Amino acid sequence: MRWPIRSVVAGTAGTAALTIAYAAERRLRPRVRGPLDYDDSLVPGEIVATVMHLPHVTARGDRDLGLALRWSYGSAFGLLHGTLRRLVGEPWASVIFGCTLMTATFRRPVTPDVPLDADFPKALIVELTFPSDIGVVDRILDSYLSEQRRPAHSYFLLDVSGSMEGARLSQLETALRTLVGGDSSLTGRFARFQPRERVSLATFSNAIIDRQEFDMGTAAQAPAVRASIGQYVNGLQAGGPTALFSSLHEVYLSALEARKSGGAAEAGRYFSIVVMTDGQSNAGEKLSDFDRFYRGLPPADRDIKVFPIVFGEADRGQLDAIAQLTGGRVFDGNTAALSAVFKEIRGYQ
């Protein structure tokens, strides 16, 4: 058998052995529902889809691409090793091949003669086990949210026009209460306003009606500040027309001003704006006016994402346009509870 064929067969045999090992392990571990490791996951296929610029690839497509990649690089590496053996002989062929495999796949070589790439730590890595105590997990997550995570400055622009009166205003109040401790579930705990965060609430109808600024402070101070936000929410009242784009324009300028005037500490915050409206804008500026204002900003000032919430008879097309323009995302408060939508948005803040 000629050497190129032997090399390809050797690579294919290695890939086949790996595939059989995965199949055997799945039979031996029937309770494991997800991938067994990185190579068994969808990630290799997702990488191929990204490199090849393939749009709308399904999970099955990612799996097929990953399988094709596994079989192709096994044969390719086998051919490479065979070529090196003919050109430089052993042991240099194995050293060069090991270095190539290490840099191409980021795997630590088993051959001691292969020098480690600079990206690999020299010390032995001992993987920590996942905590078995839920209390430990909670404390780790709490520490991340209150101490390690980049602090945010979250703006909420809330429609309190006449169409919000009654049940809709009650839903909005309930949704806001989930963010100040009204939801004691695990997701509710992590969706609530967090220590070090700054929260700006603005209500509008024919213009901005009221603004309130809240600094959550430390972990010890945050509960009292959440209670203050809750008291403010209880006093919301509805009435008047809807000037969405004029109000959004004003709040966006406020966010820019806060970031510029607050020094390095404020500039390091993550700024975002949530807009909740239940009707079409029928007063003040139009969508085209906000579009012109936004596009006229310097590039550095066009990085604050706006997250509109469709509620009631809100114009989905207009809210989609705002989200696309600013890099945000539209959420639908008509197909899910408003409180659940607010909790989901918190994942973006």
C-alpha positions, 0 to 999 in steps of 0.5 A: 500500500502506497504511503499516502493511502496508508497515512489517510487510512491511519488518520481515518482509523483514529477518527473511527476509534474516537467515534466508536469511543463516543458511541460506547460512552453514551451507552454506558452513561445513558443519563448524560443528555448533553455532549460528552466533551468539546469535540462531541458538542455543536461548537466545532460545527458552529465554527465551520458555519461561521468560517463558511458564512453559512446563514440559518444553520440548524442544530442538526446542521451544526452537528453534521458539519462538526462530524464532517470536520472530525472525519476530514481533519483526521485524514488530513492530519494522517496525511501530514504525519506521513509526509513529515516522516518521509521528509525528516524522519522520526523523531522529528516528524512526531515533534513537528506534527505534535506542535502543529496539532497543538497550535491547530486544535489547542490540545496538550501533546502527549509526547514529552519531546514536543515543547509546549506552546506559550499559550499553555500554562507550565504548572499542572492545572487542577480543575475545581469541582462544582460546589455541591452546596446550593448556598455556596453557589448562591454566594458565588453568584451574589458576589459576582452580581454585587462585587465583580460584575461591571456596574450598570446605569439602567434607564426605564422610560415608562408610558403612563399616557391615558391608554395605560389607565387601569389594568395596564398600569397595574401590570406595569407596577407588578412588573417593576415590583419584581425588580425591587424584591417582589419576586423571591424566586431564583430568577427574581433574585438575580433580576432585581436591581443590584448593588452598585447599580444606578437606576433612572426612572422616567414616566412620560405621556405628552412629554417627560412627566417625572424623573427619579434617580436611584443609586443602589449603593452597597449590598447593605444599602440596596434593600432600602433603595429598592423599597424607595423604588417600590414606593415610587412605583405605587404612586404612578398615575396615567393620563394624556397623549403619547410622545414616545420619540420626544421622550426617548430623545430626552432620555438618551441625551440624559444618559450621554450627559450622565456618562460624560459628567460622572467621571471615570466611574460613571464612564465605566458603567454599562448604559441601557434604556428600556422603553415600555409603551402601549400605543402609537406615538401621537405627539411630539417628535416622529420616528424620523426625527429620532433617527436623524438625531441618533445618526447625527451623534458621534460614533462613540455616543451611539453605543447605548442600546434601547430595548423597546417593549411592545405592549397593547396597541404599540406600533411594532414596526416603530419599536423594531426600528428603534431596536435596530437603529441602536443595536437593542432588541424588541420584547413582546409584552402581549405574548408573555407576562410583563413581569417576565419580560422585564426579568428577561430584559435584565439579562441585557443590563 
